[in-house]
Amino acid sequence: MTEMENAGPASPWVTIWLSPRQTIETIVATRPTYLVLPLVMLGMAAGVYVQVVSSGFAGQLDDWRLGLGLVVASGIFGLIWLYPSAAILSGIGKLLGGQATARQLRAVIAWSTVPAIFGAAISIAIILAAKAAGGGMLADKILPWVGIAFSAWAAIVFMLMLGRVEHFGFWRTIFAYLLNSVFLALLIAMSIRTFLFQPFNIPAQSMVPTLLVGDYMFVSKYAYGYSRFSLPFSPPLFSGRTLAAEPKRGDVVVFRLPKDERVDYVKRVVGLPGERIQMKEGQLFIDDKPVTRERLPDYVGDTCGPDQAEKVKRWRETLPNGVSYETLDCVDNGFYDNTQVYTVPAGSYFMLGDNRDNSTDSRVTSAVGSIPLENLIGRAEVIFFSRQPADIGVAANVRTERIGMMVR
């Protein structure tokens, strides 16, 4: 009989704190699936909660609906992520000569979340006690240390358990842990970039005043479904879109240029399939009806080129569906202020830049033209960073007022 068997049936909730290696050895030998799924869900939610409150955002969770949404979303993500995470860890273990199965590693992942669960419980207790005593500032000082302590202990428990089931020594355990962390971080980043959000920066002035040169924005990849242009390097694995959704008039979208699929453009959707689009004296017409616009005070800035005036005509344009935004008119009767009638092909969309005289868009059929649905990458959502580029005699500076702005 082993030492643990001689000592009697101790609860893993107790032994995991000081004897994690013996605890996981007993679990995988007797009940390898014991509480794995609920622990992973609860542990992921607890880990996210601890990180949120430790970062000073506890007040943001006062709304119970937001807190509940965070817990549910984190739990579901933990459940989904358990199996690929264990598979990756199993592959790394085999590469290093380990002996654990994927099922045993799922138990390791699940039970290593126990410190995070306790850390979340202690954080909640501290927050409630602080609210009752009116000592919010003290709680803000304590919570980061709680997060650090329990996150560190969760990592230690994970490594001790991993080493035991894989039969690794100290250095192989450390190496496996680091390799797994790096691989998972890259995989998560690639998954987010491919399926959820991708960052883009604005290098040109075609969308001023909505988007400025030096803006960095997140684009939602899921807004219109997925095409081959959603994938890194755009491999021709399939055609069309899956989970397709049509863009709405007025959306600011990033798309791949049909005439050069290596180039990303960002413009605004103004014309839908089958519609007739025309510009007359700088005003947009859709199906022969003028789009409502009203004159605003002049826009001040170098948006039309070095030889143009700094004061530029500015308009508020309102599309038939009520979407409203600002446009600029650098030159009266510019080259594309008066155009032919463009009929938007089925399955395609007509795009315009908000800086109308300084934008190469769907009006330029030789370079852009109408954009097929397949070529859309996603919808611009939010500016997460903005930096005014350096100019002659002027240093670059961060535009803090634009950070967090929604793109509309």
Steps between C-alpha positions, in 0.01 A plus 500: 500500500618854431558763764179683401295181524637434849399849604137443397283665238602867523304758302685632192370847592723479808803309374540702180641796692803326651513171308392573142714223350353231722152645449511476121657156519204376703245673276634365170537152650145482632268765352676687214181675390392602852359857490716583197235684297347710780844584638623622161193717450511642851878534494504695174228734625684543831832568329347770280321653798819513708687669215220756452476602865878490547534749214281752679179440305294351782261794484413410143341177627249671729238433233405138573413442135852588390650280771272210413579540130872494576466184708286317244714599200822407681357167612388407151838600358675287762289198408568546128871561554559199729528236231730676251711625790545149636576370150771762453646424842495129417690561176762707682531229763556228241759717329689518830458131584199534732258221589170675577182450299276784386238393758755525781611840378140622497489409869823695556359807326172480693642445849771763455220760491409440866728782628338741253156399625603566860664826391175615342306408814743696719486798261120504520518485880747792507281711270186432706682575824644822355157615387355430843784688675539774240865411440510477124852643468641234730332228296652641181844464659439145624332349192804515266706306754222243534500459122878462482511250789229266375605523136856407600377214715278372217806495270705314763223244554471450125873437457519262796205299368633506145839372611342213693268368222766543231777357723713807430778641707527866596649641180285301258193611693604865477578466130168328429315772691673782313459332163131442568451861612665641188313265267164573660563874494579486128201277430264725694635809323462336159150380584392848611656658192340248263152467646434801725701820463791615287692825552554741211662840479405794279786616272306741274247785520214356294272450805562835675329622718370158614844338499829689523847403389658323797175348632516133600168318504353158565296344220243233585566195282169332585274791396449376144603136537826355369666472161849399397602861565421444869789255524868590535664524153153449339554142377253397226346225713140589413297759312214721613416559867392273782264630771449791260324819607446803277656833596266786580501829318736735684728231643871582495663186365844363423520303178752344268538681169365278217761624252786437744408253773812586699367849583258587784267800464266663749191685372133554578218296345257735323353284222335158524462234227282612209500870594599788272763733646604838364677817613362837386686816598650315796167366629426128521196363318354152562246376246466857368417639846741745667639397835422757769792716603544818702790741509716507814777740602816457294741223598846632585794281412734382227271234353505576128870524422780752558379744235139517623344739750494395864131587530285240327124487440337255737157338467283268709363231272204284604430181308145368439530259795583786741877445527664841529866600470721787389657539157754747360497683167850619417430642154186634335417297188784256561577220257254255661241756617305433181492140385319255283229279646650188659276195526615283790529134389321222690700385801713818500509834682587857410762663722587867554760672714376774731771735368329507161760686291791309651375142473555227244181299538223331300466805277838408352400190307849449357651462849222403740145470368224320688617259769375139512371372835777238499766772515376653827731436795288656773333803651698776670394514865720702734821707502732346759797731442571820307827680435549826317789437258807716531525792261770754419575674828216320680553191715264204484246483780231263623140609441359385833159648423450253212586185692182299557297685235247286316526516120171630359 
